[in-house]
Amino acid sequence: MTAITSRTGIVAHINVFTVAPEKQQLLIDSLIETINAARTVPGWLSARLHRSYDGTRVVNYVQYESQEAAQAVLRHLAAGGYLKRNTELGAVAPGQYEVVYTLEKE
């Protein structure tokens, strides 16, 4: 299991999708296919999907070894049509981040 830790150089890519409630599960299913395609690219580390209880949001949290690995995965997914399909199901606000602080329950 990949941990979320700070200052490791790992790139976190967070996509926040806004989706019609009746399309939330379709988007989740599409993102699962996307994750399975992404995991074959060197440098991909992990992914998590989160759904909102009201059905209007899906959040995808992905970790890569580096910025270069993140870009390689995105190119692979774009070439396979995954990104287009996902954005047809919901509007996305993407971003790449560095984890700078974490706190765990002791």
Secondary structure, DSSP 8 states (H G I E B T S, - for coil): -----SSS--EEEEEEEE--GGGHHHHHHHHHHHHHHHTTSTTEEEEEEEE-TTSSEEEEEEEESSHHHHHHHHHHHHHTTHHHHHHHHSEEEEEEEE--------
